[in-house]
Amino acid sequence: MSRNAIQWHQKPGFPDTHYVDTSIYTSEELFREEQVKVFGKCWIIACHESELPNAFDYRTFQHPAGVPLIVVRGEDMKVRAFYNICPHRGNTLLYDPVGNAKRITCIFHAWSFDTKGSCTDISRGKEGYQERFKCEDAGLREVKASIGYGGFVWVNTDDESGSLQEYIGDALGMLEEHMNMPLEVFHYHKAVVDTNYKLWHDTNSEFYHDYMHYFNRITGMLQPGYFDRKYTGYPNGHASVGSMSVRYDKYEGSKNRSVGWPGLAPGGWILIDIFPGMTYNLRTSVLRMDTAIPLGPNKVVIEFRGLGLKSDTPAERAERIRDHNTIWGPFGRNLHEDLLGVHGQGIAMREGTDSKWVIHGREENMTIHDEGGMRHFYAEWSRRMGRKAYDPFGTNPGASPAPAKKLATA
Amino acid sequence: MIPKQSIDELIYRSCMRLDAKDFSGFLELCDPAFRYSVTAFSPEIRKEMIWLEHDKAGLKLLFDNLPRHNSDHSPITRHVTVYTVEREGDAGNARVVSGLQVFKTALDGGETTLFAVGKLYDTVKLDGGTPLLVDRNVRLDTRMLGIGYHIPF
């Protein structure tokens, strides 16, 4: 039976933890607040260490809190991160996404900085500033940087934040043995999608949408063990999904796989979501990393990386690339479907469409089609934002019908 | 000798058939040894990337599986200009370089937007009576393809 306007807006008959108000995906006000309270406080992956192999290599990164960053490997081989903003007239210091610079020199007025962020030269400094302003006053703004968990370069713009290790905790324990060797990025592309970043992370946090993927239905959902995979929640909003044996041989054209991944059982699949928008996805012979960088409430750029082992032979690397492209490349079978899904959500949830609720109500003992992974995310989101995901503006009065079950935590 | 016009028309026809989703018709233009790839260079990771790579059988499988997948059904149009045709001495092949632009037209309203630019690097077999594609490398300059696409360019 269809519903009228009143019924459409009525709160779903679930505990408050089991649905969200769609304004959390559309509100400009909430997006600006997320930049400060979520992205400005969390550790975020900026790049991978293999993208900075040599001293003075740099990489630029548009941090989701809004600040443009430079990630650079110093002469001492330490990786540091700075605002990509000249302290003089606010110009961009490094324009290219990647390069090698012994000195970072602003093209505007030629102020120079070293890879430790110290200002090394102010053009005609004494003539213009006399003794009133010196290089010591003009260092770059440094932000915390740390390498870890598969060799990724993490940054945190909050000077008061805890360590990366404190932030991750045990969340990546399932992957530790699979990432204790040097890795290398072999695939990188970005996608800009008119949708909210949380919807992309949601897609990475629930497997019920395997109905959308012919590949996953045929190789996973229809195979033994699929429904035994379980979600585990960790502090700070991270969550993992246990492995299963994916039957790649069931998809025509995807039969011959031999390289695999160290320690991962054939057909194994481990997925770990890191709050607020990063996902480790290890299956077949490839580790995929998604990094969601919101550009607005209804626009996100997603960085996709595919990684193999640094020690790969050319033949091994070629097979990893083939495995990656089958489902995850820009022409891959699954990635396009996932992006199509969140693109559709972005259309349906635009401001003014009268979308109201998104339901996270499935309970299946935290197994694969349970929506506890998303509930775990929104519990953390609500804690950091100081707002209820089901009622972010306090405009949805009404009692909850039942107390919420908590996600089992490790 | 197979005239240049026949080589040009092979390139153009291959794109027209893909535009029309006439996949079997496209494969008829390909030699049994046909290889297809989409590649791009990533300045971000300073690496050559392969985004798709298939032999003729693999490409046929990809086409055959398309109806089983959920896809963006917006049609695309490949605009190609053959730049150069270089015949290879005794090999009976020609190397063809073409400019490529791919446009996407929305089903709802029919708005057309530029989807991708790049080049086609084709090898054409000339030693039969009819020119056939033996290798196609779609070399993309565009690396941001939005939500992506299931049908090769």
Interface residues (C-beta under 8 A of the other chain):
Chain A: S50 E51 R59 D96 P97 V98 V185 F186 H187 Y188 H189 K190 A191 V192 V193 M212 H213 Y214 F215 E252 G253 I321 R322 N325 G329 P330 F331 G332 R333 L335 H336 E337 L339 L340 H343
Chain B: V38 S42 P43 E44 I45 R46 K47 M49 I50 W51 L52 E53 G58 L61 L62 D64 N65 R68 H69 N70 S71 D72 R143 M144 L145 G146 I147 G148 Y149 H150 P152
